[in-house]
Amino acid sequence: MAERRLRLGVTGLGRGFMLMRSGFRAYPKIEIVAGADPRPEARAAFAAEYNAPSFDSVEALCADPAVEAVYIGTPHEFHARHAIAAAKAGKHVLVEKPMAIGLDECRAMIDASRHAGTVLLIGHSHSYDAPIAQARQLIASGAYGNLRMITALNYTDFLYRPRRAAELDTAQGGGVMFSQASHQVDILRLLAGGMARSVRASTGAWDRDRRSEGAYAAFLDFADGVCASLAYSGYGHFDSDELMGWIGETGGLKDPARYGEARKLLGQADAGAEVALKNTRAYGTDAATPPGAPPHHEHFGFIIASCERADLRPMPQGTLVYGDSEWALHPLAKPAVSREAVLDELYDAVVNGRTPLHSGEWGMATMEVCLAILQSAAERREIALIHQVPA
């Protein structure tokens, strides 16, 4: 008997969908049955590729009875509205990070899902990455003593990739706090058990032409005594992929000779051209990245989890363990399906009734930390956390 397939509608055929696309295509337990995007060229490409209807609004897609679950890859400021619309239509939801741009929106999404009896899953975030899951298992084994401290840093050119105006407006979910800290915080919360107690942080907005936050440094205190320091810069100078063997965030090899390319391309574009340049990376354009599984696992920069008897370092090939007298790589097989863990969690939650880790409550707890980083930086004080949930 053939395994049941989950019928998925995808909304927002932009960069997020492009990064999920190869996984959707290769994952045998999901069938893409509908798409939605305001761009006619994206809708036409989708209808041709998937032989499925395409709509110009999320609401219209949610009215399609063929759709069981909805992937929401629309801009950050629309996540709450679209997730609530899907829940009201009786659809399960996989919403891209960040969950939303305010805790009131997160709560409304959770309430709508509970009222409808539907699944609400938050992802993709890099806490799904196989090396992070492996490091978490090694910590939980107790073989290296208790976890005591985590250090995480990531340096990218994030702020100089082509952006819409809203992506550079913090009030609309722009800047690194929503797009990038949500990854890093999710990873640290997962490795440390979830229950962060407080945040003390500073943020940086150093470019007057791109005024949203481009950098932050923060210190997290966890309930069981674990501490974590995290730093991120998206200003396009040092590239921390150098520390990952020049393997990029999505698992592909990176050419160091292309240093400064993002700034160079942006310098050639005015505001209108920047939006057009961004659209070349979206679905339905000739320049869009073709689907395919990455040669290595995805990552989100340099991470060290310090236990009493070893430091653990997740890498694109597995986890390096630096013990008392020796170090060794715990290898991982190359990924067969891109972002398979996200799709497994969605399928198991909807079809098999398993409670997901990356639930609405988990996503809200991660957003609480991200928003607390902004608040701590603005008020120059430690911020207590009250919405945390255990891993």
N, C-alpha and C positions, 0 to 999 in steps of 0.2 A: 504494500500500500504506500502510495506516495506521501511524503511529508507535507503537512499543511503549510501553505504559503500565506504570509501576512500581506494584505493588500495596502500599499502605502501611497499616499499622495504627497508630493513635494511642493513646497511653497517658497518662493524666493530663489530664482535660478541664477544666483550670483556666485561669489567666490566660495562661500560656505558649501553650497551644493557642488561646486567643482571639486572641492577637496573630499567630499563624501561620494562622489559619483562612481569612482571605480569600485568602491566597496558595495554600493547598491547593485552594480552590474554583476559582480562576482559572487554575491552572497545568495546561496540557493534557496533560502527560506523566505525571501522577500520578493514581492512582485510590485514594480512601479506601475500604478494604474491611472494616475492623473498628475498634472502639474499646474502651477499658477505663477504668473509673473506679469508685471505691467508692461514689459517690453515685448512687442510683437515678434521681433526676430528670435527671442528666446522661446516664445510659445511655439513658433513654427518649427524650430529645431527640435524641441521636445516632442511635438506630435509626430515628426518624422522618425526620430530615433526610437521612441517607445511605442509607437502606434497606439497612442492613448490620448484622451481629450486633454486640452490645456485651457485654462481659464485666466481671465484678467484680474481676478480678485480671490483672496483667500476664502471669503464667504461663499463664493460660487463653488469653489472646490469642495468645501465642507458639506455642501448640499448634495454632492454626488454620492448616491447610495453604494457605489462600488468601493469607496474609500473606507477602510477600517481605522487607519492611523495616519497622522499627518506629521511630516517633517517640516519644521518651521526654521527657515534660513533667511527670513526677512531682516531688514535693519533692526538694530537693537531697540530703538524707540517703539517698535511695533510688536515686540515679542509678547507682551502681556495681552494686548488686544486680540492678537491672532490666536494665542493659546486658549484664551477664554472662549472665543468664537468656536474653535474646534471642539472644546469640551461641551459646550452647549448643544452642538450638533451630534454629540455622542461619539466623538472620535478620540482615540488615544493620541497622545502628543509626545513627540521627540523634538525639543526646542534647543537650538544652538545656544551655547554660552554667549554672553552672560544671560542668565535666566530672565532678568528684567533690569530696569534702571532705578528701581526703588523698592524698599521692603514692602510697602503697601501693595505694589503691583505683584510681588512674589506671593504675598498672602492671598490676593484675589485669584491668582492662578491656581493655587493649592485648593482654595475653597471651591472653585468652579469644577475642578477635577473630582474632588470628593463628592460633590453634589450629583455629578453625572455618573459616578462610578467608573471613571476611566483612568488610565495610566498617564502619569505625567513624569517624563524622564528628561533630565538636563544633560545635554552633551551634543557635540563632542567637546570634551576638555582633555588635556593631556594626562589627567589622572587615569584615563583608560589605557595609556600606553603599556605595552607588555613589560618593558623593563621596570616600570613603576610597580606593576602588580607583582613582579618577581621580587623586587626589593622588599615590598610589604610582606610577602610570604617568608622571606629570610628573617625579617625582624620578628615576625610572629612565631617563628620556630623556637626562639629563645636560645639558639646556638651561640649567639654573640653577646648575650646579656641584654639588659634593658636598653631601649632607645633613650638617648639623653639629649641630642641636639641635632638640628638640621641646618645646613647652609645651602642657599640656592641663589644663583645669579644668572641673568640672561642679558646679553647686549646684542641688539639688532638694529636694523634700519627702519623699524616699524613706522615711525612718524613721517618718513619721506616716501612711503609707497603711495600711489595715487589714492586720494580720498574724496568723498563727498563732503560738503560743508558740515553736515551733522556729525560726521566722524571726527571732527576737530572741535566739537562743542561738548564739553563735559555734561551739561544739562540734558543733552540728548543721547547720552551713553557713549560719547566720543572719548578719544585719548586712550592711554594705555591701561587706565584703571579698570575699564570694563572689558576691553578686548584681550588684554594680556595678564593682568593680575588675577583674573578669574581662573586662568590656567594654573598659574604658580601657586595661588592660595589653595586651589582644589587638590593639587599634588601634596602640599605640605599637610593639609588637614587629613588626607587619606593616610599618609605614612605615620602621622603622629596620633591617629585614633579619632580625629574629628573635633574633639572638645577644646577648642581654643578659648582662653579666658579673657585675654585683653590684647590690645594693639597699641604700639607707639610708633609713629611714622613721620617721614617727611616726603614731600613730593617736589618735582621740578617741572616748571614750564618755562623753558629757556629760549624759545624761538618766538619772537613777536609776530611772525607771520603764520605760526601754527600754534595757537595759544592754549590748547588743551594740554594736560599733563603728558609729558614724554618720558618721565623717569620717576622712580620712587625707591625708597629704602625703608624697611619696616622690621620690627621685632615683634614676634608673637610668643605669648606665654600660654602654655597648655595646662589643663587641669591636673595632669599627672606629673608635672614638673619638667616635661620636655620643653625646650625653647627652640625657636626657629628664627633665623635671620634671612631676609629675602631682599634682593635688589634687582632692579630692571632699568635698562636704558634703551630707548628706541631712537636715539639721536644719530645713528649711522656712522659711528667712529669705530671703536673696537668691536669686533665680531666674535662673540663667544663660541661660535661654531668651530673656531680654531681649537678650542679645548675638547671638541667632540670629534676630532679627526676629520674636520671639514665635511661632516655629514650634516645636512640642513635639517630644519625642524620637521619637515615632512618625510624624512628618511632618504632623500636623494643626495648624491654627491654634489659638492659645491666647488666652484672654481674660484680660488682666492684672487685670481687676476681680475675678477669682475668687481673688485672693491670700489665702492663709491658709485656704483651704477644707478642706484635708486635716486640719489641726490642729483646726478647728472641728468637723468631723464626728466625729473621734476623741474629742474632749472630751465628746461626747454619748453615748458607748458605754462600757459596762463590758466585762469580758473576754469574756463570752459573746456580747454584742452585737457585739464587734469581729470575731469569727469569722463571725458571720452577715453583717456588713457586707462582709467580704472575699468571701464566697460570692456576693454580688450581682454581682461582677465576673467570676464564673466561668461556664462554659458551662452551659446548662440553666436559666437564670433570666431572667425578663422584662426585668431591668435590664441584662443583659449587652450589651456593645457589638456592634452589627450589623456584618457583614462589609462590606468596601469598601476599594478602593485609596486610599492617602493622597494628598493633593494635592501633597505635597513628599516629598523623600527623607528617610529617618530620619537621626538624628544622635546623638552622645553628647557634646554640649557644645562648648565653645570649644577649638579646636586650631590651633596654628601650627607648621608644619614649616619651619624656617629652613635654607635652602641658602645657598651662598656668594654667589649673585647674586639671590636672591629669597626672600621669605617666602610660603609657600603656606597658604591657609586653607580647609579643606573646609567647605562650607555646604550647607544643604538644597537649593539650586538649582544647585550646581556648586562649582568651586574658584576662589577669588579668588587671583590671583597679584600680589603687590606686588613689582615689579621695581626695577631701578636708577633708572629715570626715569619709569615709569608703572605703573598697575595695571589689571588686566582680569579679568573673570569668564570662566572657561571653563565654559559652561553645560552642563547635563544635561537631557535630556528628562524630563518628569514620569514617575514610575514607573507602568507599566501593570499589573504584578503585584506585590503586596506581598511583600517578601523573596524575590524571584525568584532572587537569586544563591545563596541557601542551597539552594533546590530544584534549581537547575542543577548545583551541585556534587554533591549527592546522586545525582541521575540519572546524571550523567556517570561517577561512581565505580562505581555498581552496574551500569548497563547498558552503558556504553562502556569500562569498565575503566581509567579515568583516575585516577591517584594524586591524592587530594584534598589541598589545602593545609591545611585544618582537620582534620587527622588526629588520631588518639589521641595521637601524639607531640607534635604542636603544642599540643593542649589541655593535656597534662601540663606542657609548658614554661610555658604561661601560668599554670597553677595553682601552679607552683613560685615564680613571681614574687609572686603574691598571698599565698601562705603565708610567703614571705620578708619581705614587708612586715609581717605580724604578728610574725614572729620578731625582725626588726630593731627594731620599736617596743618589744617586751618586753625585749630585751637591750641596747638602746641602742648598737647597733654595726652596721657594714656586714656584709651577708651575701653570700657568694659563691654563684654559681649554677652548677650542674653538669649540668642536664638540658635545656639549650636546644638548639633546632634552627633551621636557617636557613629563611627564607621562600622 
